Amino acid sequence: MKKINLCENWQMESSSLAQSLSCHVPCSAVSTLRAHGKMEDPYWRDNEFKVQDVFEGDYTFTKVFVVTEDTLNHRYVDLCCEGLDTIADLELNGNPLGFANNMHRTWRFDCKESLIPGENVLKITFHSPVQYVK
């Protein structure tokens, strides 16, 4: 078995952001916004009420990574995600991989057919839990 670590060099985007923000997973929209000084500490005093709009939007995390022919020659190639919090759509090179709706499990997605030799683009869009519940 061969593993490719995809934890570093992600970009987070949202319609409310003027630019993408760099991050490393595991992380969250809140931790990324805090790391870039775009959000006040929600745990300080009554800041929780000041940051509610953060939870109204969707956030897309994008990772560009390289795959070799050697990897593509494997019989199976899975993307393994340990904890996607919580409502998320995944796509690889523009092809839908799947949907996640539970943080407390490991998700596996067959991605062999969507991979290409060279640069690949993985996008995970986390949907607003507030909007999802509404």
Backbone as a printed PyTorch tensor [residue, N CA C, xyz], in Angstrom:
tensor([[[  0.8370,  -1.1720,   0.0000],
         [  0.0000,   0.0000,   0.0000],
         [  0.8850,   1.2400,   0.0000]],

        [[  0.4960,   2.2180,  -0.7750],
         [  1.2120,   3.4880,  -0.8400],
         [  0.2720,   4.5910,  -0.3680]],

        [[  0.7870,   5.5030,   0.4500],
         [ -0.0190,   6.6080,   0.9520],
         [  0.5660,   7.9290,   0.4620]],

        [[ -0.3190,   8.8470,   0.1180],
         [  0.0770,  10.2180,  -0.2140],
         [ -0.5490,  11.1170,   0.8360]],

        [[  0.2700,  11.8640,   1.5580],
         [ -0.2270,  12.7640,   2.5890],
         [ -0.7010,  14.0600,   1.9260]],

        [[ -1.9520,  14.3930,   2.1190],
         [ -2.5290,  15.5990,   1.5090],
         [ -2.7940,  16.6970,   2.5350]],

        [[ -2.1540,  16.6670,   3.6770],
         [ -2.4740,  17.5960,   4.7650],
         [ -1.9970,  19.0300,   4.5520]],

        [[ -0.9520,  19.2320,   3.8020],
         [ -0.3770,  20.5820,   3.7030],
         [ -0.7940,  21.3040,   2.4320]],

        [[ -0.6630,  22.6270,   2.4810],
         [ -0.8370,  23.5120,   1.3240],
         [ -2.2290,  23.4770,   0.6990]],

        [[ -3.2400,  23.6880,   1.5150],
         [ -4.6140,  23.8380,   1.0540],
         [ -4.9390,  25.3300,   0.9290]],

        [[ -5.9870,  25.6360,   0.1980],
         [ -6.5110,  26.9970,   0.0970],
         [ -7.9930,  26.9580,   0.4630]],

        [[ -8.4250,  27.9060,   1.3010],
         [ -9.8310,  28.0050,   1.6690],
         [-10.4310,  29.2400,   1.0110]],

        [[-11.5970,  29.0610,   0.4110],
         [-12.3030,  30.1670,  -0.2320],
         [-13.7540,  30.1780,   0.2090]],

        [[-14.3530,  31.3460,   0.0790],
         [-15.7760,  31.5150,   0.3690],
         [-16.2400,  32.7510,  -0.3770]],

        [[-17.5320,  32.8440,  -0.6180],
         [-18.0540,  34.0150,  -1.3230],
         [-17.8810,  35.2820,  -0.4960]],

        [[-17.7150,  35.1490,   0.8170],
         [-17.5510,  36.3260,   1.6720],
         [-16.0910,  36.7750,   1.8050]],

        [[-15.1670,  36.0000,   1.2710],
         [-13.7490,  36.3580,   1.3530],
         [-13.2810,  36.9980,   0.0520]],

        [[-12.4570,  38.0100,   0.1650],
         [-11.9120,  38.6740,  -1.0190],
         [-10.7400,  37.8910,  -1.6060]],

        [[-10.1910,  36.9710,  -0.8310],
         [ -9.0290,  36.2080,  -1.2780],
         [ -9.0960,  34.8140,  -0.6780]],

        [[ -8.3030,  33.9120,  -1.2270],
         [ -8.2280,  32.5850,  -0.6220],
         [ -7.2110,  32.6360,   0.5120]],

        [[ -7.4030,  31.7690,   1.4850],
         [ -6.5320,  31.7250,   2.6550],
         [ -5.8440,  30.3690,   2.7230]],

        [[ -4.5490,  30.3800,   2.9870],
         [ -3.8030,  29.1240,   3.0800],
         [ -4.0940,  28.4330,   4.4050]],

        [[ -4.0400,  27.1010,   4.3750],
         [ -4.2630,  26.3360,   5.5970],
         [ -3.6820,  24.9350,   5.4350]],

        [[ -3.6320,  24.2320,   6.5290],
         [ -3.2020,  22.8340,   6.5700],
         [ -4.3020,  22.0590,   7.2830]],

        [[ -4.6450,  20.9090,   6.7690],
         [ -5.6800,  20.1100,   7.4190],
         [ -5.0380,  19.0950,   8.3620]],

        [[ -5.6710,  18.7520,   9.4590],
         [ -7.0400,  19.1260,   9.7980],
         [ -7.1320,  20.5780,  10.2660]],

        [[ -8.2280,  21.1930,   9.8770],
         [ -8.5210,  22.5590,  10.2790],
         [-10.0140,  22.7760,  10.0910]],

        [[-10.4410,  24.0040,  10.2790],
         [-11.8400,  24.3590,  10.0570],
         [-11.8750,  25.7560,   9.4570]],

        [[-13.0410,  26.1640,   9.0160],
         [-13.1920,  27.5310,   8.5230],
         [-12.8580,  28.5100,   9.6410]],

        [[-13.3330,  28.2200,  10.8420],
         [-13.0830,  29.1070,  11.9810],
         [-11.5920,  29.1860,  12.2890]],

        [[-10.9070,  28.0530,  12.3760],
         [ -9.4710,  28.0930,  12.7100],
         [ -8.6730,  28.7960,  11.6130]],

        [[ -9.0770,  28.6270,  10.3590],
         [ -8.3750,  29.2910,   9.2570],
         [ -8.6180,  30.7960,   9.2890]],

        [[ -9.8490,  31.1950,   9.4980],
         [-10.1550,  32.6280,   9.6050],
         [ -9.4190,  33.2560,  10.7810]],

        [[ -9.3830,  32.5680,  11.9100],
         [ -8.6710,  33.0810,  13.0950],
         [ -7.1720,  33.2000,  12.8180]],

        [[ -6.5890,  32.1900,  12.1640],
         [ -5.1480,  32.2000,  11.8850],
         [ -4.7510,  33.3660,  10.9900]],

        [[ -5.6650,  33.8220,  10.1470],
         [ -5.3910,  34.9260,   9.2280],
         [ -5.9300,  36.2570,   9.7460]],

        [[ -6.3860,  36.3050,  10.9990],
         [ -6.8770,  37.5490,  11.5900],
         [ -8.1680,  38.0500,  10.9730]],

        [[ -8.9640,  37.1610,  10.4090],
         [-10.2190,  37.5480,   9.7410],
         [-11.4370,  37.3510,  10.6310]],

        [[-11.2150,  36.8820,  11.8510],
         [-12.3380,  36.6020,  12.7430],
         [-11.8920,  36.7840,  14.1850]],

        [[-12.7770,  37.3780,  14.9890],
         [-12.4900,  37.5180,  16.4130],
         [-12.6400,  36.1710,  17.1050]],

        [[-12.0330,  36.0420,  18.2690],
         [-12.1240,  34.8140,  19.0470],
         [-13.5710,  34.6070,  19.4900]],

        [[-14.2420,  33.5780,  18.9720],
         [-15.6510,  33.3890,  19.3100],
         [-15.8790,  32.9690,  20.7630]],

        [[-14.8220,  32.5920,  21.4510],
         [-14.9500,  32.1550,  22.8360],
         [-14.6760,  33.2750,  23.8440]],

        [[-14.4070,  34.4560,  23.3640],
         [-14.1070,  35.5840,  24.2550],
         [-15.3590,  36.4240,  24.4600]],

        [[-15.7330,  36.5870,  25.6910],
         [-16.8790,  37.4040,  26.0920],
         [-18.1060,  37.1070,  25.2450]],

        [[-18.6630,  38.1440,  24.5950],
         [-19.8730,  37.9310,  23.7850],
         [-19.5640,  37.9220,  22.2920]],

        [[-18.3190,  37.6170,  21.9240],
         [-17.9410,  37.5660,  20.5060],
         [-18.7390,  36.5300,  19.7250]],

        [[-19.2330,  35.5110,  20.4070],
         [-20.0050,  34.4780,  19.7150],
         [-21.1400,  35.1040,  18.9060]],

        [[-21.7420,  36.1440,  19.4430],
         [-22.8460,  36.8030,  18.7490],
         [-22.3630,  37.6450,  17.5780]],

        [[-21.1230,  38.1030,  17.6280],
         [-20.5580,  38.9400,  16.5620],
         [-20.1150,  38.1400,  15.3470]],

        [[-19.9270,  36.8350,  15.5040],
         [-19.3600,  36.0280,  14.4160],
         [-20.3580,  35.0360,  13.8140]],

        [[-21.6180,  35.1810,  14.1040],
         [-22.6260,  34.2290,  13.6260],
         [-22.6980,  34.1480,  12.1020]],

        [[-22.3970,  35.2510,  11.4170],
         [-22.4660,  35.2480,   9.9480],
         [-21.4640,  34.2740,   9.3280]],

        [[-20.4040,  33.9450,  10.0580],
         [-19.4060,  32.9830,   9.5680],
         [-20.0520,  31.6280,   9.2780]],

        [[-21.0610,  31.2790,  10.0440],
         [-21.6900,  29.9590,   9.9220],
         [-22.8080,  29.9230,   8.8890]],

        [[-23.0660,  31.0460,   8.2560],
         [-24.1250,  31.1280,   7.2400],
         [-23.6360,  30.7490,   5.8470]],

        [[-22.3320,  30.8070,   5.6270],
         [-21.7900,  30.5810,   4.2860],
         [-21.1520,  29.2170,   4.1020]],

        [[-20.9050,  28.8860,   2.8420],
         [-20.1890,  27.6650,   2.4810],
         [-18.7060,  27.9870,   2.3330]],

        [[-17.8550,  27.0000,   2.5750],
         [-16.4110,  27.1650,   2.4510],
         [-15.8530,  26.0360,   1.6030]],

        [[-15.0190,  26.4000,   0.6310],
         [-14.3990,  25.3950,  -0.2320],
         [-12.9090,  25.3420,   0.0550]],

        [[-12.4410,  24.1310,   0.3250],
         [-11.0260,  23.8720,   0.5610],
         [-10.4890,  23.1570,  -0.6800]],

        [[ -9.4000,  23.6920,  -1.2270],
         [ -8.8310,  23.1700,  -2.4730],
         [ -7.3930,  22.7520,  -2.2490]],

        [[ -7.0580,  21.5990,  -2.7960],
         [ -5.6940,  21.0590,  -2.7040],
         [ -5.2540,  20.6180,  -4.0910]],

        [[ -4.1050,  21.1090,  -4.5180],
         [ -3.4930,  20.6610,  -5.7690],
         [ -2.3650,  19.7080,  -5.3790]],

        [[ -2.3520,  18.5250,  -6.0000],
         [ -1.3310,  17.5340,  -5.6710],
         [ -0.9600,  16.7570,  -6.9360]],

        [[  0.2070,  16.1650,  -6.8980],
         [  0.7380,  15.4550,  -8.0610],
         [  0.5820,  13.9470,  -7.8580]],

        [[  0.1600,  13.2850,  -8.9260],
         [  0.0340,  11.8300,  -8.9410],
         [  0.9230,  11.2870, -10.0520]],

        [[  1.6670,  10.2520,  -9.7310],
         [  2.5690,   9.6370, -10.7170],
         [  1.8670,   8.4670, -11.4150]],

        [[  2.4360,   8.0600, -12.5150],
         [  1.9300,   6.8840, -13.2400],
         [  1.9680,   5.6530, -12.3370]],

        [[  2.9840,   5.5870, -11.4870],
         [  3.1060,   4.4640, -10.5600],
         [  1.8650,   4.3520,  -9.6790]],

        [[  1.3850,   5.4620,  -9.1790],
         [  0.1730,   5.4550,  -8.3550],
         [ -1.0300,   5.0120,  -9.1690]],

        [[ -1.1210,   5.4880, -10.4010],
         [ -2.2590,   5.1380, -11.2510],
         [ -2.2540,   3.6700, -11.6620]],

        [[ -1.1110,   3.0200, -11.5600],
         [ -1.0220,   1.5990, -11.9030],
         [ -1.5430,   0.6830, -10.7970]],

        [[ -1.8190,   1.2410,  -9.6090],
         [ -2.3900,   0.4300,  -8.5330],
         [ -3.8200,   0.0180,  -8.8990]],

        [[ -4.2060,  -1.1430,  -8.4200],
         [ -5.5510,  -1.6430,  -8.7330],
         [ -6.6390,  -0.7420,  -8.1590]],

        [[ -6.4220,  -0.2670,  -6.9300],
         [ -7.3750,   0.6270,  -6.2650],
         [ -6.6540,   1.8760,  -5.8130]],

        [[ -7.3310,   3.0140,  -5.9260],
         [ -6.8210,   4.2670,  -5.3630],
         [ -8.0030,   4.9270,  -4.6630]],

        [[ -7.9000,   5.0440,  -3.3470],
         [ -8.9710,   5.6250,  -2.5400],
         [ -8.4960,   6.9190,  -1.8980]],

        [[ -9.4390,   7.8220,  -1.7330],
         [ -9.2290,   9.0010,  -0.9010],
         [ -9.8460,   8.6650,   0.4480]],

        [[ -9.0550,   8.7640,   1.4960],
         [ -9.5220,   8.4520,   2.8350],
         [ -9.5650,   9.7420,   3.6440]],

        [[-10.7420,  10.0790,   4.1480],
         [-10.9250,  11.2970,   4.9500],
         [-11.3910,  10.8930,   6.3400]],

        [[-10.6270,  11.2840,   7.3240],
         [-10.9610,  10.9420,   8.7070],
         [-11.5700,  12.1580,   9.3880]],

        [[-12.8870,  12.2680,   9.2810],
         [-13.6020,  13.3590,   9.9370],
         [-13.8030,  14.5640,   9.0510]],

        [[-14.8800,  14.5760,   8.2900],
         [-15.2720,  15.7480,   7.5040],
         [-16.4320,  16.3970,   8.2440]],

        [[-16.2290,  17.5970,   8.7200],
         [-17.2020,  18.2440,   9.6110],
         [-17.9960,  19.3160,   8.8740]],

        [[-19.1620,  19.0900,   8.4820],
         [-19.9860,  17.8980,   8.5250],
         [-20.6630,  17.6770,   7.1900]],

        [[-21.2760,  18.6820,   6.6080],
         [-22.0020,  18.5240,   5.3500],
         [-21.0480,  18.9280,   4.2310]],

        [[-20.6010,  17.9700,   3.4340],
         [-19.5590,  18.2830,   2.4520],
         [-19.7640,  17.5400,   1.1440]],

        [[-19.4510,  18.2190,   0.0470],
         [-19.3850,  17.6170,  -1.2810],
         [-17.9190,  17.5740,  -1.6820]],

        [[-17.4930,  16.4630,  -2.2620],
         [-16.1170,  16.3110,  -2.7030],
         [-16.0720,  16.1440,  -4.1980]],

        [[-15.0920,  16.7810,  -4.8200],
         [-14.8760,  16.5850,  -6.2530],
         [-13.3900,  16.5410,  -6.5390]],

        [[-13.0450,  15.7610,  -7.5430],
         [-11.6640,  15.5920,  -7.9570],
         [-11.5770,  15.8470,  -9.4500]],

        [[-10.7990,  16.8580,  -9.8080],
         [-10.6370,  17.2580, -11.2100],
         [-11.9840,  17.4980, -11.8840]],

        [[-12.8960,  18.1180, -11.1410],
         [-14.2100,  18.4500, -11.6800],
         [-15.2240,  17.3320, -11.6470]],

        [[-14.8160,  16.1470, -11.2070],
         [-15.7210,  14.9930, -11.1360],
         [-16.2010,  14.7990,  -9.6980]],

        [[-17.5060,  14.6580,  -9.4820],
         [-18.0040,  14.4160,  -8.1230],
         [-17.4690,  13.0990,  -7.5730]],

        [[-16.9860,  13.1520,  -6.3230],
         [-16.5150,  11.9360,  -5.6500],
         [-17.5540,  11.4050,  -4.6730]],

        [[-18.2510,  12.3240,  -4.0100],
         [-19.2220,  11.8840,  -3.0310],
         [-19.6560,  12.9970,  -2.1100]],

        [[-20.4450,  12.5920,  -1.1120],
         [-21.0670,  13.4940,  -0.1540],
         [-20.8120,  12.9400,   1.2370]],

        [[-20.5330,  13.8170,   2.1860],
         [-20.3270,  13.4110,   3.5780],
         [-21.3170,  14.1620,   4.4590]],

        [[-21.8230,  13.4740,   5.4720],
         [-22.7750,  14.1200,   6.3790],
         [-22.6030,  13.6780,   7.8330]],

        [[-21.4020,  13.2160,   8.1690],
         [-21.1650,  12.7440,   9.5260],
         [-19.6860,  12.9260,   9.8610]],

        [[-19.4100,  13.7560,  10.8380],
         [-18.0390,  14.0330,  11.2590],
         [-17.3770,  12.8240,  11.9290]],

        [[-18.1700,  11.9800,  12.5350],
         [-17.6330,  10.9440,  13.4070],
         [-17.4610,   9.5940,  12.7210]],

        [[-16.8950,   9.6440,  11.5310],
         [-16.5860,   8.4050,  10.8170],
         [-15.4950,   8.6720,   9.7970]],

        [[-14.9460,   7.6150,   9.2800],
         [-13.9630,   7.7180,   8.2040],
         [-14.6920,   7.5240,   6.8840]],

        [[-14.3920,   8.4030,   5.9260],
         [-15.0030,   8.3310,   4.6020],
         [-13.9560,   7.8630,   3.6020]],

        [[-14.3400,   6.9300,   2.7360],
         [-13.4660,   6.4610,   1.6620],
         [-14.1740,   6.6840,   0.3400]],

        [[-13.4300,   7.2410,  -0.6040],
         [-13.9740,   7.5150,  -1.9280],
         [-13.0470,   6.9090,  -2.9780]],

        [[-13.6100,   6.1400,  -3.8790],
         [-12.8490,   5.5820,  -4.9970],
         [-12.5350,   6.7310,  -5.9530]],

        [[-11.2710,   7.0300,  -6.1310],
         [-10.9090,   8.1790,  -6.9630],
         [-10.0470,   7.8110,  -8.1660]],

        [[ -9.8100,   6.5330,  -8.3780],
         [ -8.9150,   6.1030,  -9.4580],
         [ -9.3300,   6.6430, -10.8230]],

        [[-10.6170,   6.5940, -11.1400],
         [-11.0910,   7.0250, -12.4620],
         [-10.9820,   8.5320, -12.6700]],

        [[-10.9300,   9.3030, -11.5880],
         [-10.8610,  10.7670, -11.7000],
         [ -9.4380,  11.3070, -11.6880]],

        [[ -8.4850,  10.4800, -11.2890],
         [ -7.0890,  10.9300, -11.2160],
         [ -6.4530,  10.9710, -12.5990]],

        [[ -5.5240,  11.8880, -12.7560],
         [ -4.7450,  12.0080, -13.9830],
         [ -3.2660,  12.0750, -13.6170]],

        [[ -2.3830,  11.6780, -14.5290],
         [ -0.9540,  11.8330, -14.2270],
         [ -0.6150,  13.3240, -14.1410]],

        [[  0.1870,  13.6760, -13.1600],
         [  0.5540,  15.0820, -12.9810],
         [ -0.3310,  15.7440, -11.9400]],

        [[ -0.6470,  17.0400, -12.1660],
         [ -1.4060,  17.8120, -11.1860],
         [ -2.8800,  17.4340, -11.1760]],

        [[ -3.4040,  17.2740,  -9.9680],
         [ -4.8080,  16.9820,  -9.7280],
         [ -5.3460,  18.0170,  -8.7520]],

        [[ -6.6460,  18.2970,  -8.8460],
         [ -7.2740,  19.2860,  -7.9780],
         [ -8.4160,  18.6320,  -7.2060]],

        [[ -8.2780,  18.6200,  -5.8840],
         [ -9.3070,  18.1010,  -4.9900],
         [-10.0070,  19.2910,  -4.3470]],

        [[-11.3470,  19.2950,  -4.4130],
         [-12.1360,  20.3540,  -3.7770],
         [-13.1290,  19.7160,  -2.8220]],

        [[-13.1560,  20.2680,  -1.6070],
         [-14.1430,  19.8450,  -0.6200],
         [-14.9220,  21.0940,  -0.2200]],

        [[-16.2040,  21.0850,  -0.5180],
         [-17.0620,  22.2180,  -0.1670],
         [-17.8780,  21.8430,   1.0600]],

        [[-17.6560,  22.6020,   2.1220],
         [-18.4080,  22.4090,   3.3590],
         [-19.5820,  23.3710,   3.3370]],

        [[-20.7650,  22.8150,   3.4220],
         [-21.9770,  23.6230,   3.3590],
         [-22.3530,  24.1190,   4.7450]],

        [[-22.9500,  25.2980,   4.7650],
         [-23.3710,  25.9010,   6.0200],
         [-24.3090,  24.9620,   6.7760]],

        [[-23.9620,  24.5990,   8.0110],
         [-24.8640,  23.7570,   8.7790],
         [-26.1770,  24.4890,   9.0930]],

        [[-26.1020,  25.7940,   9.2270],
         [-27.2960,  26.5900,   9.5080],
         [-28.2600,  26.5160,   8.3290]],

        [[-27.7270,  26.7230,   7.1270],
         [-28.5770,  26.6570,   5.9240],
         [-29.0820,  25.2440,   5.6830]],

        [[-28.2490,  24.2460,   5.9420],
         [-28.6340,  22.8510,   5.7420],
         [-29.8110,  22.4870,   6.6420]],

        [[-29.7720,  22.9120,   7.8960],
         [-30.8440,  22.6010,   8.8380],
         [-32.1280,  23.3370,   8.4510]],

        [[-31.9840,  24.5720,   7.9570],
         [-33.1770,  25.3430,   7.5470],
         [-33.8680,  24.6400,   6.4130]]])
